Amino acid sequence: MEAESRKLLLLAPVLLCCFVAISDAQSQHIGVNYGESDPPSAGAFRPEAAAQLQGILGFLSRTGAPFMVNPYPYFAYQSDPRPDTLAFCLFHPNAGRLDAGSKITYTNMFDAQVDAVKSALGRAGYGAVDIVVAETGWPTRGDPTEQGATVDNARAYVSNLVAHLRSGAGTPLMPGKPVDTYLFALYDEDLKPGPASERAFGLYHTDLTMAYDAGLTSSSPGSGGGSTATTPTTTPSKGSGWCVASAGATDAQLQTDLDYACSQVGVDCGAIQPGGACFQPNTVRAHAAYAMNQLYQAAGSHPWNCDFRQSATLTSTNPSKHAISPFNFNRSPLIFTFH
């Protein structure tokens, strides 16, 4: 107890020094800018910050603490407001973007931004330091000059991000590794200065009404929050058979389809989460087939509901190998943050 008391006595002065240093710098946030972030394999910290970062990264490595980053695909879209960029940022089906350095084709901006940080950490000699997404989100409204700040885009980004994280796919440079992610924000910040978008990142408005349903609550359709997974219909009402991945579809295409399908109303992907009845075989192709068939059945089993940019096809053979039992989704690595 005496040793612990001595540690506590030392802790307060350290915290005070940090507070004074930050106050003297008149800064509420300490940011690290990247010299390079595109393509992800070229990610690197700015040379002028290298010396200071070595000490910080060394401290994080010794203590097992994570390096926290704020990836915002929304701001990437602001700098390149083209339709294909929006699809890339919202996890919608898209052609993908090839990283010539790693030969990886990225299908969404979130993974690309996180992997750019991973590359920068590796280039600095600290590739083993974990990454935590301290905040990410999308605004529901903005000034006339802020393209893409809409309720529909905010719902699409957050719900598709949730589906992507719940899939357990990780990122191309960290496959299968969960990325703890904090959503910004729980509530709008109506007194915050700056562009209109800065006051509109909340899932809820300041009057406590919901800005949009991102599928995070237990009552949300397809949220996986404690709902019971059901066996896909064996006799589709409109079309016939089951919707599965086509033979020529790549894992990158199927991962995009998987994220998209799991984010849609009426689709519950709880059974393909770790511990779920249909988690095995643990492959992108198997999980995508499950999710695409769920969406196909939920949408009415029409042939056009099984297309997914030609990465899916209908089959008359039931692909299910196991009965699906009730499954409650464990806590997602998502936490809300507000200042």
N, C-alpha and C positions, 0 to 999 in steps of 0.2 A: 504494500500500500504506500510506503514511503517513497519508493521509486516512481510509482504512478503519480504521486503528488508532485514530485520534482518535474516530471514531464509536463504536467498541466501548467506548472509555473512558467515553463519555457514556452509553452504554446501561445499564451496570450501576447507576449511581446512580439512573437513572430507574426501573428495575425495583425497586430497593430502596425508593425512595419510595412506589411503588405498594403494595409488600408491607406497609410500615409503616402506610400509611393504611388498608389493608384490615384489618390486625391490630388497629389502634387502634379501628376500628369494630366489632371482634369479629364480623366477617361473612365467611363463606366464599363468598358469592355476592352480586353486586350486581344487584338486580332493578329493573325498571322496570314500574310498574303503569299500567294504562290508565284514564283517566277514563271512556271509553266504548269498548265493543267489540261491541255488539249494537244494531242490525244492523252488518255489516261496513263499510258506507259511512260510518257515524258514528264509526269508530275514531279515537280521540284520546288523547294522553298527558295525564296529570294536570297541571293548570296549575302546581302548586307545584314540579313537576320540570322545567318548560319551560326555565328559564334554564340549568340544568346540562346538559340534553339538547342545547341548541343547540351548546354547545362540543363535546360528544361526537359529535353527528351531523356537525358541520362537519369534525371530524378524520376520521371515517369517509369522508366525501365526498372530502376532499382526497387521502386515501391509497388510495382504491378498496377499502377494507375493507368487509365486510358487516355488517349489523345482525343479531345473532343472537337468536333467540326460541325459547321452549319451549312449543309448542302441545300441550295435553293434552286431547283430547276426553273422555277418561275422567273428568276432574274436572268437565267440563261436564255429563256424565251424572249425576254424583253430586249436583249441585245441581238436577237435573230428571229424576229416574229414571222416566220414562215409556217405554213400548214404542216409540213413534215417535221419541223422542229417541235411544234405543239404536240403532235402525236408521240414523238420521242420523249417529251417531258411528261406526258400524261399516262405513260405505259400503254398507249393504244397500239394496235398493230401497225408496224412500220417496216421499212426495208432494212433498218439497222445501220450502224455506222462502224466501219472497219477501222480498228486501230492498227496502222501499218507496222508499228513497233512490236506489238505482242501477237499480231495476227488474230486478235479477238474481235468478233463483231458484237458491238453493244446494242441492246434493244431498248434501253431507257437511260435517261440522263442521270437519274439518281445513282445507279451503279457506276456510271462513268465518273461522276464527281467523287464518289467515295473511293473508287479505285485510283483516282489521281492522287488522293491523299496517301493511299497505301504505297504507291510508287514513290512519293516524296519521302515518306518515312524510311522506306528501304534504301533510297539513295543517300539519306542522311546517316545510315548505319543502324537504324532502329526499326527494322521491318517487323520485329516481334511484338512491338507495342500495339495493344488493342486499340481499335477505333470505336468511338461512341458518337452517334449523331445527336448532338446537343439540342438541335432544333431544326425542323423543316416544316414547311406548310405552303399553302397557296391562298391568296386573298379572294374574297367573294365580290369585291368591288374595288374600283380605283378611279383615278382621274381619267378624263377623255384620252390622254396620251398614253395611258397604261393599258396596253393591249393584253387580252387574256384574263383580266381580273374579273371573273364571273363566278356565279354560284355553281354552274354546271362544271366548269373547269376545276374549281376547288373540290367539289364532290368527287370528280373523276380522279384527281391526283391523290387525295387522301385515301379513298377507298381502294384504289389500285395499289397504292403503296402498302396498305395494310395487307392486302392479298399477297403481294410479293414477299413481304416479311414473313407472313404466316406459312408460305410455301416452304420455308427453310432452305431456299436455294442459295442464299448468300449472294455474293457478287462474283464475277468471273475470276478475279484475283483471290477471292476468299470463298471458294465454293463450299456450300454446306455449313458455313459458319454464320450463326445468327449475328445480326448487327443491332444492338440495342439502340432504339430510336425514340427520341422525345418529339412529340408533335407540338408545333407552335401554331395555334394556341388554343387554350380551352375557351377563353372569352375574347371578344373584340376589345380593343383599347381605344375608346372613343376620345380620350384626352391626349393621345400621343401626337406629337407634331410630325410634320413631313407630308408626303403624298397621301392621298386618300387610302391607298392600299395598306399603308402602315397601320391603319386603325381597323382593318377588316380581315384579319387572319383567323378569327375565332370560329370554333365550331358552334358557339353560342353567342348571341348578341348580349349587350349589357343589360337588357330587360329580361334576361334568362330564357328567351325563346331560342329555339334551335335554328341556326343558320342553314344547315342542311344535315341530312342523315348520311353519314359515311359508313354505316354498317358496323359501328363499334359497340352499340348497345345490345343487350341480350334479346331485345324485342325487334331488332332490325332484321329484315329478311336477308337470309344468306350470310349473317354475321358470324355464324359458327359459335356464338357465345352461349353455349349450353344447350343448343338445339340438338335434336336427334336426327342423325343421318338416316336416310331411307334408301332402300334398294331401288335402283333405276327401274322405271316401268318396263315390264317385259313385253307388253303389247302396246306400242306407241299408237296414239289416237289418230294421227294424221299420216305421217310417213311410215316407214317400216325400219326395223332393226335398231342399231346402236351407232352413235357417232364416235369414231375413234381417230387416232392420229394416222395420217396417210404415210405410206412407206417412204416417200421422198422428203418428208418434213425434217428439218434440222432441229437439234435441241434448242438452239437460240430462238427459232420460230415458235416452237412448242412452249418455251418458257413464257414468251409474250402472250400466247393464247391461254396458258394456264393462269397467269396473273389476271388477264382480262375476264375470263369466265368466272373465276372465283369472286370477282368484285361485283358481279351482276345480281340483281334482285332474283330471289328464288333458287339461288345456287348455294349449297352448303358444302364447303370443302373440308369440313372437320374430319371426315373419315380418312383423308390422305395426309393428315398431320401426324407427327411422331406419336406412336402409341395408338393411332386410329386403326380401325379394322381393315382399311384398304391402303395403309401406308406402304406395305410390301406388295410388289417389288418397288423399292425406293429409287425410281428412275424418273426423269423428266417426262419421258414418253408415256409411262404408265399413269402418272399423276395427271398429265395433260388430257389423256384419253378419258379419265374419270370426270374431270372438270368439264371438258367439252360436251360429254354426253349428258351431264347434269344440266348444262345450259340448253342443250338441244331438247331435252325432255320438258324443261320448265317453260321454254318458249313455244311449245305446242307441237314439237316433233315434225315440223315442216322440213322438207329437204333443204331449203335455203338457210335453215338455222344450223346446218352442218357444212359450213364452207371454210370459215376462218382463213380467208385469203389462200384457199386451196391447200391448206395444211391438214385438213381433216377429210374423212370420207365415211360413208355409211356402210355398215356391214350387217349381215343377217345372223352372224354368229355372236352369241352373248359372250363378251370378253370377261365377265365377272368370274372370279375363281373362288371367292370367299363371300359368305353372307356378311352383311354389314350390320353391326350391332350398335346400340346407342353409344354415343361418344360425346363427351363434354370437352370442349377445347380448353386447353390450359392457358394460363396467362400469356398474352402476346407480349413481345418485347417492345411495347409502346407505352410511353408515359407522356402525359400532357404537361406542358410548361407554360407558365405565364409570369410576367414580371410585374 
